[in-house]
Amino acid sequence: MTAVTREALAVRIADLESRQRSIKEDFQLEAYRMLMRGDCLHDWAGEGNHRQCMRCGEIEYRDMSH
């Protein structure tokens, strides 16, 4: 499997932005942009005062004072 780097994503984004795209390529471009931003479609798990995304590992703490 090929390693994906930020540099490779930047090159692919620049290529897609520089020309006419198909609908499939529009979706690819948005996916590449999401990867560059670090976006995650969180899959939260956990109870109590915190939960953790099962995809990226982000932890969110909740205010349980009310």
mmCIF file as gemmi writes it, N, C-alpha and C atoms, coordinates in Angstrom:
data_model
loop_
_atom_site.group_PDB
_atom_site.id
_atom_site.type_symbol
_atom_site.label_atom_id
_atom_site.label_alt_id
_atom_site.label_comp_id
_atom_site.label_asym_id
_atom_site.label_entity_id
_atom_site.label_seq_id
_atom_site.pdbx_PDB_ins_code
_atom_site.Cartn_x
_atom_site.Cartn_y
_atom_site.Cartn_z
_atom_site.occupancy
_atom_site.B_iso_or_equiv
_atom_site.pdbx_formal_charge
_atom_site.auth_seq_id
_atom_site.auth_asym_id
_atom_site.pdbx_PDB_model_num
ATOM 1 N N . MET Axp A 1 ? 0.842 -1.176 0 1 0 ? 1 A 1
ATOM 2 C CA . MET Axp A 1 ? 0 0 0 1 0 ? 1 A 1
ATOM 3 C C . MET Axp A 1 ? 0.888 1.24 0 1 0 ? 1 A 1
ATOM 4 N N . THR Axp A 2 ? 0.498 2.232 -0.784 1 0 ? 2 A 1
ATOM 5 C CA . THR Axp A 2 ? 1.248 3.472 -0.894 1 0 ? 2 A 1
ATOM 6 C C . THR Axp A 2 ? 0.952 4.384 0.28 1 0 ? 2 A 1
ATOM 7 N N . ALA Axp A 3 ? 1.983 4.983 0.852 1 0 ? 3 A 1
ATOM 8 C CA . ALA Axp A 3 ? 1.799 5.942 1.945 1 0 ? 3 A 1
ATOM 9 C C . ALA Axp A 3 ? 1.277 7.256 1.363 1 0 ? 3 A 1
ATOM 10 N N . VAL Axp A 4 ? 0.3 7.849 2.033 1 0 ? 4 A 1
ATOM 11 C CA . VAL Axp A 4 ? -0.247 9.136 1.616 1 0 ? 4 A 1
ATOM 12 C C . VAL Axp A 4 ? 0.412 10.221 2.447 1 0 ? 4 A 1
ATOM 13 N N . THR Axp A 5 ? 1.006 11.191 1.77 1 0 ? 5 A 1
ATOM 14 C CA . THR Axp A 5 ? 1.657 12.303 2.464 1 0 ? 5 A 1
ATOM 15 C C . THR Axp A 5 ? 0.91 13.594 2.146 1 0 ? 5 A 1
ATOM 16 N N . ARG Axp A 6 ? 1.133 14.589 2.997 1 0 ? 6 A 1
ATOM 17 C CA . ARG Axp A 6 ? 0.509 15.893 2.756 1 0 ? 6 A 1
ATOM 18 C C . ARG Axp A 6 ? 1.006 16.487 1.433 1 0 ? 6 A 1
ATOM 19 N N . GLU Axp A 7 ? 2.274 16.242 1.118 1 0 ? 7 A 1
ATOM 20 C CA . GLU Axp A 7 ? 2.84 16.76 -0.126 1 0 ? 7 A 1
ATOM 21 C C . GLU Axp A 7 ? 2.153 16.122 -1.337 1 0 ? 7 A 1
ATOM 22 N N . ALA Axp A 8 ? 1.924 14.811 -1.278 1 0 ? 8 A 1
ATOM 23 C CA . ALA Axp A 8 ? 1.252 14.122 -2.377 1 0 ? 8 A 1
ATOM 24 C C . ALA Axp A 8 ? -0.192 14.607 -2.522 1 0 ? 8 A 1
ATOM 25 N N . LEU Axp A 9 ? -0.858 14.842 -1.394 1 0 ? 9 A 1
ATOM 26 C CA . LEU Axp A 9 ? -2.221 15.378 -1.447 1 0 ? 9 A 1
ATOM 27 C C . LEU Axp A 9 ? -2.237 16.769 -2.068 1 0 ? 9 A 1
ATOM 28 N N . ALA Axp A 10 ? -1.273 17.599 -1.704 1 0 ? 10 A 1
ATOM 29 C CA . ALA Axp A 10 ? -1.205 18.956 -2.247 1 0 ? 10 A 1
ATOM 30 C C . ALA Axp A 10 ? -1.014 18.927 -3.757 1 0 ? 10 A 1
ATOM 31 N N . VAL Axp A 11 ? -0.182 18.022 -4.244 1 0 ? 11 A 1
ATOM 32 C CA . VAL Axp A 11 ? 0.036 17.896 -5.685 1 0 ? 11 A 1
ATOM 33 C C . VAL Axp A 11 ? -1.246 17.45 -6.373 1 0 ? 11 A 1
ATOM 34 N N . ARG Axp A 12 ? -1.929 16.473 -5.79 1 0 ? 12 A 1
ATOM 35 C CA . ARG Axp A 12 ? -3.175 15.963 -6.384 1 0 ? 12 A 1
ATOM 36 C C . ARG Axp A 12 ? -4.262 17.034 -6.365 1 0 ? 12 A 1
ATOM 37 N N . ILE Axp A 13 ? -4.36 17.797 -5.275 1 0 ? 13 A 1
ATOM 38 C CA . ILE Axp A 13 ? -5.337 18.88 -5.195 1 0 ? 13 A 1
ATOM 39 C C . ILE Axp A 13 ? -5.059 19.927 -6.269 1 0 ? 13 A 1
ATOM 40 N N . ALA Axp A 14 ? -3.794 20.328 -6.408 1 0 ? 14 A 1
ATOM 41 C CA . ALA Axp A 14 ? -3.429 21.335 -7.413 1 0 ? 14 A 1
ATOM 42 C C . ALA Axp A 14 ? -3.768 20.839 -8.82 1 0 ? 14 A 1
ATOM 43 N N . ASP Axp A 15 ? -3.523 19.574 -9.093 1 0 ? 15 A 1
ATOM 44 C CA . ASP Axp A 15 ? -3.837 19.003 -10.402 1 0 ? 15 A 1
ATOM 45 C C . ASP Axp A 15 ? -5.344 19.058 -10.667 1 0 ? 15 A 1
ATOM 46 N N . LEU Axp A 16 ? -6.141 18.636 -9.694 1 0 ? 16 A 1
ATOM 47 C CA . LEU Axp A 16 ? -7.59 18.628 -9.874 1 0 ? 16 A 1
ATOM 48 C C . LEU Axp A 16 ? -8.163 20.036 -10.009 1 0 ? 16 A 1
ATOM 49 N N . GLU Axp A 17 ? -7.592 20.99 -9.26 1 0 ? 17 A 1
ATOM 50 C CA . GLU Axp A 17 ? -8.087 22.364 -9.31 1 0 ? 17 A 1
ATOM 51 C C . GLU Axp A 17 ? -7.736 23.061 -10.626 1 0 ? 17 A 1
ATOM 52 N N . SER Axp A 18 ? -6.743 22.555 -11.328 1 0 ? 18 A 1
ATOM 53 C CA . SER Axp A 18 ? -6.242 23.245 -12.516 1 0 ? 18 A 1
ATOM 54 C C . SER Axp A 18 ? -6.986 22.892 -13.801 1 0 ? 18 A 1
ATOM 55 N N . ARG Axp A 19 ? -7.991 22.014 -13.718 1 0 ? 19 A 1
ATOM 56 C CA . ARG Axp A 19 ? -8.642 21.569 -14.949 1 0 ? 19 A 1
ATOM 57 C C . ARG Axp A 19 ? -10.118 21.269 -14.727 1 0 ? 19 A 1
ATOM 58 N N . GLN Axp A 20 ? -10.8 21.006 -15.83 1 0 ? 20 A 1
ATOM 59 C CA . GLN Axp A 20 ? -12.186 20.556 -15.774 1 0 ? 20 A 1
ATOM 60 C C . GLN Axp A 20 ? -12.227 19.213 -15.042 1 0 ? 20 A 1
ATOM 61 N N . ARG Axp A 21 ? -13.28 19.013 -14.232 1 0 ? 21 A 1
ATOM 62 C CA . ARG Axp A 21 ? -13.386 17.771 -13.469 1 0 ? 21 A 1
ATOM 63 C C . ARG Axp A 21 ? -14.715 17.095 -13.728 1 0 ? 21 A 1
ATOM 64 N N . SER Axp A 22 ? -14.703 15.787 -13.593 1 0 ? 22 A 1
ATOM 65 C CA . SER Axp A 22 ? -15.95 15.027 -13.607 1 0 ? 22 A 1
ATOM 66 C C . SER Axp A 22 ? -16.564 15.114 -12.212 1 0 ? 22 A 1
ATOM 67 N N . ILE Axp A 23 ? -17.775 14.656 -12.069 1 0 ? 23 A 1
ATOM 68 C CA . ILE Axp A 23 ? -18.41 14.641 -10.748 1 0 ? 23 A 1
ATOM 69 C C . ILE Axp A 23 ? -17.588 13.768 -9.795 1 0 ? 23 A 1
ATOM 70 N N . LYS Axp A 24 ? -17.107 12.634 -10.279 1 0 ? 24 A 1
ATOM 71 C CA . LYS Axp A 24 ? -16.272 11.749 -9.457 1 0 ? 24 A 1
ATOM 72 C C . LYS Axp A 24 ? -15.03 12.492 -8.969 1 0 ? 24 A 1
ATOM 73 N N . GLU Axp A 25 ? -14.409 13.259 -9.853 1 0 ? 25 A 1
ATOM 74 C CA . GLU Axp A 25 ? -13.216 14.008 -9.461 1 0 ? 25 A 1
ATOM 75 C C . GLU Axp A 25 ? -13.547 15.141 -8.495 1 0 ? 25 A 1
ATOM 76 N N . ASP Axp A 26 ? -14.744 15.73 -8.595 1 0 ? 26 A 1
ATOM 77 C CA . ASP Axp A 26 ? -15.165 16.738 -7.616 1 0 ? 26 A 1
ATOM 78 C C . ASP Axp A 26 ? -15.231 16.128 -6.217 1 0 ? 26 A 1
ATOM 79 N N . PHE Axp A 27 ? -15.766 14.927 -6.116 1 0 ? 27 A 1
ATOM 80 C CA . PHE Axp A 27 ? -15.824 14.247 -4.822 1 0 ? 27 A 1
ATOM 81 C C . PHE Axp A 27 ? -14.419 13.904 -4.33 1 0 ? 27 A 1
ATOM 82 N N . GLN Axp A 28 ? -13.548 13.464 -5.233 1 0 ? 28 A 1
ATOM 83 C CA . GLN Axp A 28 ? -12.163 13.171 -4.853 1 0 ? 28 A 1
ATOM 84 C C . GLN Axp A 28 ? -11.491 14.425 -4.321 1 0 ? 28 A 1
ATOM 85 N N . LEU Axp A 29 ? -11.684 15.54 -5.008 1 0 ? 29 A 1
ATOM 86 C CA . LEU Axp A 29 ? -11.072 16.801 -4.593 1 0 ? 29 A 1
ATOM 87 C C . LEU Axp A 29 ? -11.529 17.181 -3.19 1 0 ? 29 A 1
ATOM 88 N N . GLU Axp A 30 ? -12.816 17.086 -2.921 1 0 ? 30 A 1
ATOM 89 C CA . GLU Axp A 30 ? -13.318 17.423 -1.583 1 0 ? 30 A 1
ATOM 90 C C . GLU Axp A 30 ? -12.759 16.474 -0.535 1 0 ? 30 A 1
ATOM 91 N N . ALA Axp A 31 ? -12.648 15.204 -0.86 1 0 ? 31 A 1
ATOM 92 C CA . ALA Axp A 31 ? -12.073 14.233 0.077 1 0 ? 31 A 1
ATOM 93 C C . ALA Axp A 31 ? -10.609 14.571 0.372 1 0 ? 31 A 1
ATOM 94 N N . TYR Axp A 32 ? -9.856 14.932 -0.655 1 0 ? 32 A 1
ATOM 95 C CA . TYR Axp A 32 ? -8.453 15.31 -0.447 1 0 ? 32 A 1
ATOM 96 C C . TYR Axp A 32 ? -8.348 16.554 0.429 1 0 ? 32 A 1
ATOM 97 N N . ARG Axp A 33 ? -9.231 17.523 0.19 1 0 ? 33 A 1
ATOM 98 C CA . ARG Axp A 33 ? -9.232 18.732 1.026 1 0 ? 33 A 1
ATOM 99 C C . ARG Axp A 33 ? -9.553 18.394 2.477 1 0 ? 33 A 1
ATOM 100 N N . MET Axp A 34 ? -10.489 17.486 2.694 1 0 ? 34 A 1
ATOM 101 C CA . MET Axp A 34 ? -10.831 17.07 4.052 1 0 ? 34 A 1
ATOM 102 C C . MET Axp A 34 ? -9.627 16.422 4.731 1 0 ? 34 A 1
ATOM 103 N N . LEU Axp A 35 ? -8.911 15.591 3.998 1 0 ? 35 A 1
ATOM 104 C CA . LEU Axp A 35 ? -7.717 14.956 4.565 1 0 ? 35 A 1
ATOM 105 C C . LEU Axp A 35 ? -6.673 16.002 4.934 1 0 ? 35 A 1
ATOM 106 N N . MET Axp A 36 ? -6.509 17.012 4.099 1 0 ? 36 A 1
ATOM 107 C CA . MET Axp A 36 ? -5.528 18.072 4.394 1 0 ? 36 A 1
ATOM 108 C C . MET Axp A 36 ? -5.928 18.852 5.639 1 0 ? 36 A 1
ATOM 109 N N . ARG Axp A 37 ? -7.236 19.06 5.817 1 0 ? 37 A 1
ATOM 110 C CA . ARG Axp A 37 ? -7.711 19.784 7.002 1 0 ? 37 A 1
ATOM 111 C C . ARG Axp A 37 ? -7.738 18.895 8.237 1 0 ? 37 A 1
ATOM 112 N N . GLY Axp A 38 ? -7.696 17.591 8.034 1 0 ? 38 A 1
ATOM 113 C CA . GLY Axp A 38 ? -7.772 16.674 9.156 1 0 ? 38 A 1
ATOM 114 C C . GLY Axp A 38 ? -9.191 16.408 9.602 1 0 ? 38 A 1
ATOM 115 N N . ASP Axp A 39 ? -10.158 16.679 8.733 1 0 ? 39 A 1
ATOM 116 C CA . ASP Axp A 39 ? -11.56 16.446 9.077 1 0 ? 39 A 1
ATOM 117 C C . ASP Axp A 39 ? -11.823 14.964 9.326 1 0 ? 39 A 1
ATOM 118 N N . CYS Axp A 40 ? -12.677 14.701 10.253 1 0 ? 40 A 1
ATOM 119 C CA . CYS Axp A 40 ? -13.085 13.34 10.563 1 0 ? 40 A 1
ATOM 120 C C . CYS Axp A 40 ? -14.602 13.321 10.711 1 0 ? 40 A 1
ATOM 121 N N . LEU Axp A 41 ? -15.23 12.333 10.148 1 0 ? 41 A 1
ATOM 122 C CA . LEU Axp A 41 ? -16.658 12.118 10.373 1 0 ? 41 A 1
ATOM 123 C C . LEU Axp A 41 ? -16.75 11.269 11.631 1 0 ? 41 A 1
ATOM 124 N N . HIS Axp A 42 ? -16.757 11.929 12.776 1 0 ? 42 A 1
ATOM 125 C CA . HIS Axp A 42 ? -16.608 11.265 14.067 1 0 ? 42 A 1
ATOM 126 C C . HIS Axp A 42 ? -17.604 10.13 14.295 1 0 ? 42 A 1
ATOM 127 N N . ASP Axp A 43 ? -17.091 9.082 14.881 1 0 ? 43 A 1
ATOM 128 C CA . ASP Axp A 43 ? -17.887 7.932 15.318 1 0 ? 43 A 1
ATOM 129 C C . ASP Axp A 43 ? -17.68 7.851 16.831 1 0 ? 43 A 1
ATOM 130 N N . TRP Axp A 44 ? -18.481 8.613 17.583 1 0 ? 44 A 1
ATOM 131 C CA . TRP Axp A 44 ? -18.283 8.769 19.02 1 0 ? 44 A 1
ATOM 132 C C . TRP Axp A 44 ? -18.7 7.533 19.801 1 0 ? 44 A 1
ATOM 133 N N . ALA Axp A 45 ? -17.936 7.247 20.846 1 0 ? 45 A 1
ATOM 134 C CA . ALA Axp A 45 ? -18.273 6.181 21.794 1 0 ? 45 A 1
ATOM 135 C C . ALA Axp A 45 ? -17.871 6.671 23.176 1 0 ? 45 A 1
ATOM 136 N N . GLY Axp A 46 ? -18.597 6.245 24.184 1 0 ? 46 A 1
ATOM 137 C CA . GLY Axp A 46 ? -18.247 6.611 25.549 1 0 ? 46 A 1
ATOM 138 C C . GLY Axp A 46 ? -19.442 7.122 26.311 1 0 ? 46 A 1
ATOM 139 N N . GLU Axp A 47 ? -19.314 7.09 27.618 1 0 ? 47 A 1
ATOM 140 C CA . GLU Axp A 47 ? -20.371 7.541 28.511 1 0 ? 47 A 1
ATOM 141 C C . GLU Axp A 47 ? -19.766 8.436 29.586 1 0 ? 47 A 1
ATOM 142 N N . GLY Axp A 48 ? -20.624 9.061 30.357 1 0 ? 48 A 1
ATOM 143 C CA . GLY Axp A 48 ? -20.136 9.908 31.442 1 0 ? 48 A 1
ATOM 144 C C . GLY Axp A 48 ? -19.673 11.249 30.93 1 0 ? 48 A 1
ATOM 145 N N . ASN Axp A 49 ? -18.545 11.73 31.45 1 0 ? 49 A 1
ATOM 146 C CA . ASN Axp A 49 ? -18.122 13.094 31.144 1 0 ? 49 A 1
ATOM 147 C C . ASN Axp A 49 ? -17.224 13.207 29.912 1 0 ? 49 A 1
ATOM 148 N N . HIS Axp A 50 ? -16.959 12.11 29.212 1 0 ? 50 A 1
ATOM 149 C CA . HIS Axp A 50 ? -16.179 12.218 27.987 1 0 ? 50 A 1
ATOM 150 C C . HIS Axp A 50 ? -16.573 11.126 26.999 1 0 ? 50 A 1
ATOM 151 N N . ARG Axp A 51 ? -16.205 11.371 25.747 1 0 ? 51 A 1
ATOM 152 C CA . ARG Axp A 51 ? -16.391 10.37 24.716 1 0 ? 51 A 1
ATOM 153 C C . ARG Axp A 51 ? -15.2 10.458 23.764 1 0 ? 51 A 1
ATOM 154 N N . GLN Axp A 52 ? -14.974 9.414 22.984 1 0 ? 52 A 1
ATOM 155 C CA . GLN Axp A 52 ? -13.821 9.368 22.095 1 0 ? 52 A 1
ATOM 156 C C . GLN Axp A 52 ? -14.253 8.897 20.714 1 0 ? 52 A 1
ATOM 157 N N . CYS Axp A 53 ? -13.692 9.527 19.697 1 0 ? 53 A 1
ATOM 158 C CA . CYS Axp A 53 ? -13.974 9.125 18.323 1 0 ? 53 A 1
ATOM 159 C C . CYS Axp A 53 ? -13.223 7.828 18.031 1 0 ? 53 A 1
ATOM 160 N N . MET Axp A 54 ? -13.943 6.845 17.535 1 0 ? 54 A 1
ATOM 161 C CA . MET Axp A 54 ? -13.34 5.548 17.239 1 0 ? 54 A 1
ATOM 162 C C . MET Axp A 54 ? -12.52 5.582 15.953 1 0 ? 54 A 1
ATOM 163 N N . ARG Axp A 55 ? -12.635 6.657 15.168 1 0 ? 55 A 1
ATOM 164 C CA . ARG Axp A 55 ? -11.881 6.777 13.917 1 0 ? 55 A 1
ATOM 165 C C . ARG Axp A 55 ? -10.565 7.523 14.098 1 0 ? 55 A 1
ATOM 166 N N . CYS Axp A 56 ? -10.615 8.714 14.718 1 0 ? 56 A 1
ATOM 167 C CA . CYS Axp A 56 ? -9.412 9.543 14.802 1 0 ? 56 A 1
ATOM 168 C C . CYS Axp A 56 ? -8.822 9.621 16.21 1 0 ? 56 A 1
ATOM 169 N N . GLY Axp A 57 ? -9.58 9.175 17.211 1 0 ? 57 A 1
ATOM 170 C CA . GLY Axp A 57 ? -9.069 9.187 18.579 1 0 ? 57 A 1
ATOM 171 C C . GLY Axp A 57 ? -9.32 10.467 19.35 1 0 ? 57 A 1
ATOM 172 N N . GLU Axp A 58 ? -9.939 11.477 18.723 1 0 ? 58 A 1
ATOM 173 C CA . GLU Axp A 58 ? -10.217 12.733 19.428 1 0 ? 58 A 1
ATOM 174 C C . GLU Axp A 58 ? -11.093 12.467 20.648 1 0 ? 58 A 1
ATOM 175 N N . ILE Axp A 59 ? -10.775 13.147 21.75 1 0 ? 59 A 1
ATOM 176 C CA . ILE Axp A 59 ? -11.545 13.009 22.985 1 0 ? 59 A 1
ATOM 177 C C . ILE Axp A 59 ? -12.297 14.314 23.224 1 0 ? 59 A 1
ATOM 178 N N . GLU Axp A 60 ? -13.559 14.193 23.554 1 0 ? 60 A 1
ATOM 179 C CA . GLU Axp A 60 ? -14.391 15.355 23.847 1 0 ? 60 A 1
ATOM 180 C C . GLU Axp A 60 ? -14.908 15.218 25.271 1 0 ? 60 A 1
ATOM 181 N N . TYR Axp A 61 ? -14.718 16.265 26.062 1 0 ? 61 A 1
ATOM 182 C CA . TYR Axp A 61 ? -15.196 16.282 27.437 1 0 ? 61 A 1
ATOM 183 C C . TYR Axp A 61 ? -16.491 17.068 27.506 1 0 ? 61 A 1
ATOM 184 N N . ARG Axp A 62 ? -17.462 16.522 28.196 1 0 ? 62 A 1
ATOM 185 C CA . ARG Axp A 62 ? -18.771 17.157 28.319 1 0 ? 62 A 1
ATOM 186 C C . ARG Axp A 62 ? -18.919 17.804 29.679 1 0 ? 62 A 1
ATOM 187 N N . ASP Axp A 63 ? -19.659 18.893 29.692 1 0 ? 63 A 1
ATOM 188 C CA . ASP Axp A 63 ? -19.962 19.59 30.941 1 0 ? 63 A 1
ATOM 189 C C . ASP Axp A 63 ? -21.157 18.88 31.582 1 0 ? 63 A 1
ATOM 190 N N . MET Axp A 64 ? -20.928 18.199 32.688 1 0 ? 64 A 1
ATOM 191 C CA . MET Axp A 64 ? -21.985 17.425 33.358 1 0 ? 64 A 1
ATOM 192 C C . MET Axp A 64 ? -22.559 18.179 34.543 1 0 ? 64 A 1
ATOM 193 N N . SER Axp A 65 ? -22.331 19.517 34.609 1 0 ? 65 A 1
ATOM 194 C CA . SER Axp A 65 ? -22.73 20.284 35.774 1 0 ? 65 A 1
ATOM 195 C C . SER Axp A 65 ? -24.217 20.62 35.793 1 0 ? 65 A 1
ATOM 196 N N . HIS Axp A 66 ? -24.947 20.472 34.694 1 0 ? 66 A 1
ATOM 197 C CA . HIS Axp A 66 ? -26.356 20.796 34.745 1 0 ? 66 A 1
ATOM 198 C C . HIS Axp A 66 ? -27.218 19.588 34.711 1 0 ? 66 A 1
